[in-house]
Each structure stands twice: as C-alpha cells, then as structure tokens.
C-alpha cells in the first residue's frame, strides 16, 4: 500500500519535531521533508511532490498563505493544511481563499492534527472544531443577504456551474483547465466573471454557494 507522503513547514524546530512525531506514529504515513520558511517549503514541495503539506501561517520569507498560493502552481496535487494560532472568521476566509484544504489551530494539534490530515487526504475539508462555530456564525450572517443577492442575479451557465463545482472541490486553475480542455487564462476569466455575477468576494463564499445549491456535498 502506498504511503501518505507529508511535508512539514514551520520556523520553529521544536514544533516541527512535535508534528513529525505525531504523524510518523500513524501507520502508512511518512514525513518526506521539512522546511523552516515559506520559500524553502515551496521549493521542496516542487521537488518532492508530497500528498500533504502542513504549513505554518506565520513564516519568514513567504508566509503560509503566500506559500499555499504558490503550491497550487508548482504541485497542484499537494493538499495544504494551514497551522495557526488565530481563531477569527476572517483568517479562515483568507486561508481557504488561498487554496488550503485544512485549518488547524496549534493549540489543538495533539487532538486534531491526525484527523485533519486524514480528512484532507480523503478529499474533504477540515476546520478545527474551535473555529467551526465562528465560521457557522459568519455563514449565517451572510446567508440572508446572500440569498437575496442570488435571487437578483443571473444563474450561472452550465460551464460556469462546472467551474464552480471544481473550485469548491479544491481544484487549482491548472487542474480545471486540464479537466475542461481550456486554458488557464480562460479559467481565470470565468472565475472572475462568476464572482462578479454572483456577488461573491472570496473562495469561501463560493464554496458556501456551491453547497447551498447542491453542486458539492457539504
């Protein structure tokens, strides 16, 4: 059975050591690389093509969000779990908009890290339980406004609906272009038009839209 290959990036050696110990205790998991800053992480991910990259949100040279965006380009098959100390809805939105699949609080690592990696490896998204309520409250706040906006806007075309579904499933622009037989620039154009047409401002809001309209499972 193929091992799950994981890379860890954090600028604190003790944190990396702790994470490595948790992960390598899991049967079939292997830590294939470590990095102490965002730029090094992107370079190693480009070379090693791990299945999962665990990135600290606050790193020198490139922070976790900047590194995540670059990972989408250099290794689209690598799924990112972001580590952070922040519990705010705003930070969750920024992390998901950057393309990360998981959001784990450092204070919850012992309890949640393994579950986060498992969920993300299975193609699911993961939010640390402590921030799930924060996200839900934000979702409910925009819910009524979002529904009113959607009723007043044109419905997406079949091509736009397909792109929405693929984006909500975490696919990078390159992957969508390959799946639909179009260029990356065309995907980017469709994406911008979709956000404008539906009155959306982030990838997180697009995911909420896709779930509400049963384009993807929640």
N, C-alpha and C positions, 0 to 999 in steps of 0.2 A: 504494500500500500504506500502511495506517495506521501512523503512527509509534508506538513504545512510549513512553509518557509517564511520566517519573520525577520524583519529588521527593526532595531530599536534606535531612536534618536532622542537624546536628552543631554543637556550640557553638564549634568551632574553625574559623576561616575557611580556614586552610591545608589542613585535612583536607577541607573541602567542595570547595575548589579542585582538590585531587588527585582526588577521586572524580568530580567533574564532567568532568575531562579524560579519565579512563578511559572513562566512559560515553558521552560525546559522540563518541569516536573510533569507536564502533560505528554502522554504517550502519542507519538507521531508528530510532535511539534519540534522544530529546530530553529534556533536563532542563527541566522546566516551572516549577520553583520550588525555593527553598531556605529553610531556617529555622534559627535559631540556638538555639531551645529547644523543648521539647515542646509547649507551649501554642500557639506560633506554627505549629508543624508541623500540629497538628490543625486549626487554623483554615484554613490554606492547603489542606490535603487536602480539607476540607469544600467549599471553593470550587472548587478545580481538578480534583478527582476524578482524580488520576493513576492509572495502571495499577499502578505500583510505588512504594512509599515506603521509602527507606533511612533508618533511624532509629538514631542512636547510643543505646546503652542508658543512658548517663550524661549527662543533660542537665538544665539548670535548669528550674524551674517545674513541668514534668512530665517524668519520666524516660521512657526508651524503652518500658518495659513499660506504664506508665500511658497513654502516648500510643497505643500499639498497641491497648489495650482500647477507647479512645475512637474510634479509627479504624474499628473494627468496626461502630460505631453510625452514624457520620456519613458513611462511604463504604465500604459492605460490599464493593464491587468492587475496592477497593485492597488489594493484597497487600503485606505488610510483610516487609522483610529487616532484621534487627537487627544492628548493629555492636557489637562488644565486645572487650575485652582478656582476658576470662575464659574459661577452658577447662573449667570444672567441669561435671559432670553435673547438679548442682543448678541452675546457671544455665541450662543447655539446657532443663531441665524448666520453669523459670519462663518462659522466652521462648516456648516452644511453647504452654504453658498460656494465655499472654496472647493467643494467636491469630496469632503471627508464622509465616510460611512458610519463612523462611530465617534462618540463624545464621552470620555471617561474622566471623572474627577480624580485627582491624585489621592484625595482623602479616602476614596472608595476602591483603590486599586486591588487590595487584598481580596475584597469581596466580589468585585465586578470585572476585573481585567480578563479572566478566562472566559466569562460569558460574553464580554464584548467581542473578543477575538472569534469565538465560535459563531456568534450571530453574523458578524461581518463576513467571515469565511463562507457562510451559507448563503450569502447574497442579501442578508437582511440589514437593517439599520439598527444602531444601538445608541440609546441615551441612558446615562447613569440615572437610576431612579430618583435621586435628589433633584435633578433638573427636569424630569418628566412633567411634574406638576407646573413648573414655571412655563414650560413650552405649551402645555394644555391651556393654561390661563391666557397666554398670548394668542393662541389659536381661537379661543372662544371670543376674545375681544375683537378680533378682526373678522370673525365668522359672519355676523350680520351685515357688516359693511361689504365684505367680500361677495356675499350672495347677492346683494343689491347691485353691486358693480357688474357681476357676471350676467345678471338678467338684462342689463342695459347694453352689454357688449355683444358683438357678433360671436357666434360659436366658432371654434377652431375648425379649419378644414381637415380632411382625412389625413393629409400629410403632416399638418401641424399637430394633430392629435397623436400621431405615431411618434413624433419627435418629443412631445410632452411625456409620453409613456416611457420612452427610452431615457430621457433626462431624469425622470422621477425614479427610475431603476438604478440610477447612479452611473450611467454610461457617459464616457467622455466624448467630446466632439468628434475625435478621430474614429471612435468606435461607431458612433451614429452614422458618420459619413460612409464608413465601410459597409454597414448593415443596409443602408438605403441606396447605395450606389451613387452618392452625390459628393461634392467637395466639402472640405471642412469650412470654407468660406460660406458656402450655401447654408450649411447647418447654422453657422453663427448668425447669418441674416435671418433665417427662420426663427431662431431663438429670440433675437431682438424684437421681431415683429409680434411674436407670441406674447412676450412680456408686456409690450405696449397695448396689444389688443385686449388682453385680459386684465389689465391694470395691476400687474404683479410687479414686485420690486426685488425679489430675491429667489434663489433656488428653493428655499424652504417654503415660500408661499406657492411656488409652482407645484411642489410635492403635495401640499395641502389641497390644491385644486385638483390634482390627479386623483387623490384619494377620495375626495368628495364626489367626483364624477365617475368613480369606479373604473378608472383607467389602470390602476395598480391596486394590489392588496395593501392594506394598512399594516 
